[in-house]
Amino acid sequence: MNSTEIFYNNGQLNWDAINAISNIVLVAALVLLTGWYAHEMRKQTRLMIKDRERTKVLEEVRDGLTPTIEHIKSEIDAIQNKKISWHRYTSGGCGFDSGLGRLYYSTQYGSVRSLFNETSSGALKDILSKFPDLNNIFSSHDVLIDELNQFYEEIEKEIKTPELEERLDEMTKEFNKGKSATYRLKGESIENSFRFYGGYLINLECTIERSPNSIEPSIDFWEENQDELLKFRDKTNIIEIHEQIRKKLIYLKELDEKISKKLVKIREGYRKEYNFTNDEIKPFGI
């Protein structure tokens, strides 16, 4: 039977056959249209979910990953270039003015700078839940910072003797004799000479740099008297503690490089998956 025989019966149009085929075509078209509509709805739903995920992940990158990467990079630089400065605050607490810092806030070591405060952002918690091994690595980092802080405290105890305090008072007064106001020591460097120059003696992992074309009496004083002052560090205990600091800094640098490599890999994975731009992954304010 050919198509003509289907649509014609005794020379007349076979409306029953035509209606049946039309219904089949309409049903097929409806099925195709429904399938296409369902596909588009699923596609739109996936896009909406992806967009919500993108916003959430971008927050993780900006508030968690990028600040941590920058913090770790600055620590590596400080270790390599001797930019670590430890300080005893007037409040009695102590910590690192520059160079090193904890990742998490600690009530025990609250005076040590930390990247994340007591109420860490949800972004950080999300990252740690997705990559739980970071918890141990971050904790190991902070343990090293705490140990280094304790070592610097021990050096301070060894150095802070009545003999040194008395000698510094004498030396600062001698330095100011016959000098004009511009070249004299003032403020803390003369009123509390140990707090000021004790820091110089404690922080041998910090290079003292003079600003170009500047008049800096405190550095002049140090350069003139450092040979005598450094003798106060010439103690067995201090030498041993400083060796421990040196070893801990080597270990910290190795750990920092491991952390940096891992965090950069995570961020690059996010960047490719969500098409983040360089400007997007920066924290606000940078």
DAKA-V623854 format. One record per residue. RES is the residue in one letter. PHI is phi in whole degrees, -180 to 180 (* if undefined). OMEGA is omega in whole degrees, 0 to 359 (999 if undefined). D_LAST is the distance of its C-alpha to the last C-alpha in Angstrom with 1 decimal. Layout:
# DAKA-V623854
res=RES phi=PHI omega=OMEGA d_last=D_LAST
res=RES phi=PHI omega=OMEGA d_last=D_LAST
This chain:
# DAKA-V623854
res=M phi=* omega=178 d_last=78.9
res=N phi=-96 omega=184 d_last=76.9
res=S phi=-64 omega=180 d_last=74.5
res=T phi=-64 omega=180 d_last=77.3
res=E phi=-65 omega=179 d_last=79.4
res=I phi=-70 omega=186 d_last=76.5
res=F phi=-85 omega=179 d_last=75.9
res=Y phi=-124 omega=177 d_last=79.6
res=N phi=-134 omega=183 d_last=82.5
res=N phi=57 omega=176 d_last=86.0
res=G phi=81 omega=180 d_last=84.6
res=Q phi=-112 omega=176 d_last=82.5
res=L phi=-60 omega=180 d_last=78.7
res=N phi=-92 omega=185 d_last=77.8
res=W phi=-66 omega=179 d_last=75.6
res=D phi=-64 omega=179 d_last=75.1
res=A phi=-67 omega=180 d_last=73.7
res=I phi=-62 omega=180 d_last=71.5
res=N phi=-64 omega=181 d_last=70.1
res=A phi=-64 omega=181 d_last=69.5
res=I phi=-68 omega=178 d_last=67.6
res=S phi=-61 omega=179 d_last=65.6
res=N phi=-65 omega=179 d_last=64.7
res=I phi=-63 omega=180 d_last=63.6
res=V phi=-63 omega=180 d_last=61.4
res=L phi=-65 omega=179 d_last=59.9
res=V phi=-64 omega=179 d_last=59.2
res=A phi=-62 omega=179 d_last=57.6
res=A phi=-64 omega=180 d_last=55.5
res=L phi=-67 omega=178 d_last=54.5
res=V phi=-62 omega=179 d_last=53.6
res=L phi=-63 omega=180 d_last=51.5
res=L phi=-65 omega=179 d_last=49.8
res=T phi=-64 omega=178 d_last=49.2
res=G phi=-63 omega=179 d_last=47.8
res=W phi=-64 omega=180 d_last=45.5
res=Y phi=-63 omega=179 d_last=44.3
res=A phi=-64 omega=178 d_last=43.7
res=H phi=-62 omega=180 d_last=41.8
res=E phi=-65 omega=179 d_last=39.6
res=M phi=-64 omega=178 d_last=39.1
res=R phi=-63 omega=179 d_last=38.0
res=K phi=-62 omega=179 d_last=35.7
res=Q phi=-64 omega=179 d_last=34.1
res=T phi=-64 omega=178 d_last=33.9
res=R phi=-62 omega=179 d_last=32.2
res=L phi=-65 omega=179 d_last=29.6
res=M phi=-65 omega=179 d_last=29.0
res=I phi=-65 omega=180 d_last=28.7
res=K phi=-62 omega=180 d_last=26.4
res=D phi=-66 omega=178 d_last=24.1
res=R phi=-65 omega=178 d_last=24.1
res=E phi=-63 omega=182 d_last=23.4
res=R phi=-62 omega=179 d_last=20.5
res=T phi=-62 omega=182 d_last=18.8
res=K phi=-68 omega=181 d_last=19.5
res=V phi=-67 omega=178 d_last=18.6
res=L phi=-61 omega=177 d_last=15.2
res=E phi=-65 omega=178 d_last=14.6
res=E phi=-61 omega=181 d_last=15.9
res=V phi=-67 omega=184 d_last=13.6
res=R phi=-68 omega=187 d_last=10.3
res=D phi=-94 omega=183 d_last=11.8
res=G phi=-121 omega=187 d_last=14.1
res=L phi=-69 omega=185 d_last=14.1
res=T phi=-62 omega=178 d_last=10.7
res=P phi=-59 omega=180 d_last=10.1
res=T phi=-68 omega=178 d_last=13.8
res=I phi=-60 omega=180 d_last=13.7
res=E phi=-65 omega=178 d_last=11.2
res=H phi=-61 omega=181 d_last=13.4
res=I phi=-66 omega=178 d_last=16.5
res=K phi=-61 omega=181 d_last=15.6
res=S phi=-68 omega=177 d_last=15.1
res=E phi=-67 omega=179 d_last=18.4
res=I phi=-60 omega=179 d_last=20.2
res=D phi=-62 omega=181 d_last=19.2
res=A phi=-64 omega=180 d_last=20.5
res=I phi=-68 omega=182 d_last=23.7
res=Q phi=-68 omega=188 d_last=24.4
res=N phi=-112 omega=178 d_last=23.8
res=K phi=53 omega=179 d_last=25.2
res=K phi=-122 omega=182 d_last=22.2
res=I phi=-98 omega=182 d_last=23.3
res=S phi=-124 omega=178 d_last=24.1
res=W phi=-101 omega=186 d_last=26.2
res=H phi=-149 omega=172 d_last=27.2
res=R phi=-99 omega=184 d_last=29.8
res=Y phi=-85 omega=180 d_last=28.7
res=T phi=-64 omega=178 d_last=31.2
res=S phi=-72 omega=182 d_last=31.1
res=G phi=105 omega=178 d_last=32.7
res=G phi=-74 omega=179 d_last=29.8
res=C phi=-145 omega=180 d_last=28.3
res=G phi=177 omega=182 d_last=25.3
res=F phi=-99 omega=176 d_last=22.8
res=D phi=-65 omega=181 d_last=21.0
res=S phi=-154 omega=176 d_last=19.0
res=G phi=99 omega=183 d_last=19.2
res=L phi=-121 omega=177 d_last=20.3
res=G phi=-172 omega=177 d_last=19.6
res=R phi=-71 omega=171 d_last=20.8
res=L phi=-87 omega=180 d_last=19.1
res=Y phi=-100 omega=173 d_last=21.2
res=Y phi=-72 omega=178 d_last=22.3
res=S phi=-129 omega=178 d_last=26.0
res=T phi=-67 omega=180 d_last=28.4
res=Q phi=-71 omega=182 d_last=30.5
res=Y phi=-118 omega=185 d_last=27.7
res=G phi=-62 omega=181 d_last=25.7
res=S phi=-81 omega=176 d_last=25.2
res=V phi=-83 omega=181 d_last=23.4
res=R phi=-55 omega=177 d_last=19.6
res=S phi=-133 omega=181 d_last=18.5
res=L phi=-72 omega=181 d_last=15.3
res=F phi=-109 omega=184 d_last=16.8
res=N phi=-82 omega=185 d_last=18.9
res=E phi=-61 omega=179 d_last=22.5
res=T phi=-104 omega=181 d_last=21.7
res=S phi=-58 omega=183 d_last=19.6
res=S phi=-66 omega=176 d_last=18.0
res=G phi=-61 omega=180 d_last=20.3
res=A phi=-61 omega=180 d_last=17.9
res=L phi=-64 omega=180 d_last=18.6
res=K phi=-63 omega=178 d_last=22.3
res=D phi=-64 omega=180 d_last=22.4
res=I phi=-62 omega=183 d_last=21.1
res=L phi=-68 omega=177 d_last=23.6
res=S phi=-73 omega=178 d_last=26.4
res=K phi=-77 omega=182 d_last=25.9
res=F phi=-127 omega=187 d_last=25.7
res=P phi=-61 omega=180 d_last=27.8
res=D phi=-66 omega=178 d_last=28.3
res=L phi=-66 omega=180 d_last=24.7
res=N phi=-56 omega=181 d_last=26.2
res=N phi=-68 omega=181 d_last=28.6
res=I phi=-65 omega=179 d_last=26.2
res=F phi=-63 omega=180 d_last=23.6
res=S phi=-64 omega=178 d_last=26.6
res=S phi=-62 omega=178 d_last=28.0
res=H phi=-59 omega=184 d_last=24.8
res=D phi=-69 omega=176 d_last=25.0
res=V phi=-62 omega=178 d_last=28.7
res=L phi=-64 omega=178 d_last=28.2
res=I phi=-62 omega=180 d_last=25.8
res=D phi=-65 omega=179 d_last=28.5
res=E phi=-65 omega=178 d_last=31.2
res=L phi=-64 omega=178 d_last=29.5
res=N phi=-60 omega=179 d_last=29.0
res=Q phi=-66 omega=178 d_last=32.7
res=F phi=-62 omega=179 d_last=33.7
res=Y phi=-65 omega=176 d_last=32.1
res=E phi=-62 omega=180 d_last=33.9
res=E phi=-66 omega=177 d_last=37.1
res=I phi=-63 omega=178 d_last=36.7
res=E phi=-59 omega=180 d_last=36.1
res=K phi=-62 omega=181 d_last=39.4
res=E phi=-69 omega=184 d_last=41.2
res=I phi=-82 omega=187 d_last=40.1
res=K phi=-76 omega=179 d_last=40.4
res=T phi=-117 omega=176 d_last=44.1
res=P phi=-56 omega=180 d_last=46.2
res=E phi=-61 omega=180 d_last=47.3
res=L phi=-68 omega=180 d_last=43.8
res=E phi=-60 omega=180 d_last=42.8
res=E phi=-65 omega=182 d_last=46.1
res=R phi=-65 omega=179 d_last=45.7
res=L phi=-64 omega=177 d_last=42.2
res=D phi=-60 omega=180 d_last=43.5
res=E phi=-65 omega=185 d_last=46.3
res=M phi=-66 omega=181 d_last=44.2
res=T phi=-68 omega=178 d_last=41.7
res=K phi=-68 omega=178 d_last=44.7
res=E phi=-62 omega=182 d_last=46.4
res=F phi=-63 omega=184 d_last=43.2
res=N phi=-78 omega=182 d_last=43.1
res=K phi=-62 omega=175 d_last=46.8
res=G phi=75 omega=180 d_last=47.6
res=K phi=-99 omega=175 d_last=44.0
res=S phi=-72 omega=184 d_last=42.8
res=A phi=-55 omega=183 d_last=40.1
res=T phi=-62 omega=187 d_last=37.4
res=Y phi=-104 omega=182 d_last=38.1
res=R phi=-94 omega=173 d_last=38.9
res=L phi=-74 omega=180 d_last=37.0
res=K phi=-137 omega=172 d_last=35.8
res=G phi=60 omega=186 d_last=34.3
res=E phi=-63 omega=183 d_last=33.5
res=S phi=-65 omega=177 d_last=34.5
res=I phi=-110 omega=182 d_last=38.0
res=E phi=-78 omega=178 d_last=38.3
res=N phi=-136 omega=188 d_last=37.1
res=S phi=-62 omega=180 d_last=37.4
res=F phi=-69 omega=180 d_last=37.4
res=R phi=-57 omega=183 d_last=34.1
res=F phi=-78 omega=185 d_last=32.6
res=Y phi=-85 omega=171 d_last=34.5
res=G phi=-62 omega=177 d_last=35.0
res=G phi=-63 omega=177 d_last=31.3
res=Y phi=-62 omega=181 d_last=31.9
res=L phi=-71 omega=181 d_last=34.7
res=I phi=-72 omega=188 d_last=33.0
res=N phi=-94 omega=176 d_last=29.8
res=L phi=-74 omega=175 d_last=31.4
res=E phi=-90 omega=178 d_last=28.4
res=C phi=-127 omega=180 d_last=26.4
res=T phi=-78 omega=179 d_last=27.2
res=I phi=-84 omega=184 d_last=27.9
res=E phi=-117 omega=178 d_last=26.5
res=R phi=-91 omega=175 d_last=27.7
res=S phi=-69 omega=181 d_last=25.5
res=P phi=-58 omega=175 d_last=27.1
res=N phi=55 omega=182 d_last=29.8
res=S phi=-119 omega=175 d_last=29.5
res=I phi=-104 omega=184 d_last=32.2
res=E phi=-132 omega=182 d_last=31.5
res=P phi=-56 omega=181 d_last=34.7
res=S phi=-64 omega=178 d_last=33.3
res=I phi=-73 omega=176 d_last=32.6
res=D phi=-58 omega=180 d_last=36.0
res=F phi=-61 omega=182 d_last=37.6
res=W phi=-63 omega=182 d_last=36.1
res=E phi=-64 omega=180 d_last=37.2
res=E phi=-75 omega=191 d_last=40.7
res=N phi=-119 omega=187 d_last=41.2
res=Q phi=-63 omega=181 d_last=39.2
res=D phi=-61 omega=179 d_last=42.3
res=E phi=-70 omega=183 d_last=44.1
res=L phi=-66 omega=181 d_last=41.2
res=L phi=-65 omega=177 d_last=40.4
res=K phi=-65 omega=178 d_last=43.9
res=F phi=-70 omega=175 d_last=43.0
res=R phi=-92 omega=186 d_last=40.9
res=D phi=-80 omega=179 d_last=43.9
res=K phi=-127 omega=183 d_last=44.8
res=T phi=-56 omega=182 d_last=45.5
res=N phi=-61 omega=181 d_last=43.4
res=I phi=-66 omega=179 d_last=40.3
res=I phi=-61 omega=180 d_last=40.8
res=E phi=-68 omega=179 d_last=41.1
res=I phi=-65 omega=180 d_last=38.0
res=H phi=-64 omega=177 d_last=36.0
res=E phi=-66 omega=176 d_last=37.2
res=Q phi=-65 omega=177 d_last=36.0
res=I phi=-61 omega=181 d_last=32.6
res=R phi=-59 omega=180 d_last=32.6
res=K phi=-67 omega=180 d_last=33.7
res=K phi=-64 omega=180 d_last=31.1
res=L phi=-68 omega=176 d_last=28.3
res=I phi=-63 omega=180 d_last=29.7
res=Y phi=-66 omega=180 d_last=29.8
res=L phi=-63 omega=179 d_last=26.3
res=K phi=-62 omega=179 d_last=24.9
res=E phi=-63 omega=179 d_last=27.0
res=L phi=-67 omega=178 d_last=25.8
res=D phi=-59 omega=180 d_last=22.1
res=E phi=-65 omega=177 d_last=22.8
res=K phi=-66 omega=179 d_last=24.6
res=I phi=-63 omega=182 d_last=21.8
res=S phi=-60 omega=181 d_last=19.2
res=K phi=-61 omega=181 d_last=21.7
res=K phi=-69 omega=182 d_last=22.4
res=L phi=-68 omega=178 d_last=18.8
res=V phi=-63 omega=178 d_last=18.0
res=K phi=-63 omega=178 d_last=21.3
res=I phi=-63 omega=182 d_last=20.6
res=R phi=-65 omega=179 d_last=17.3
res=E phi=-65 omega=176 d_last=19.1
res=G phi=-63 omega=177 d_last=21.9
res=Y phi=-64 omega=183 d_last=19.9
res=R phi=-59 omega=181 d_last=18.3
res=K phi=-70 omega=183 d_last=21.8
res=E phi=-68 omega=185 d_last=23.4
res=Y phi=-111 omega=177 d_last=21.1
res=N phi=56 omega=178 d_last=20.0
res=F phi=-73 omega=174 d_last=16.2
res=T phi=-90 omega=178 d_last=14.4
res=N phi=-60 omega=180 d_last=11.7
res=D phi=-66 omega=182 d_last=9.3
res=E phi=-66 omega=186 d_last=10.7
res=I phi=-83 omega=176 d_last=10.2
res=K phi=-77 omega=173 d_last=6.5
res=P phi=-65 omega=177 d_last=6.0
res=F phi=-60 omega=178 d_last=5.7
res=G phi=95 omega=178 d_last=3.8
res=I phi=-101 omega=999 d_last=0.0
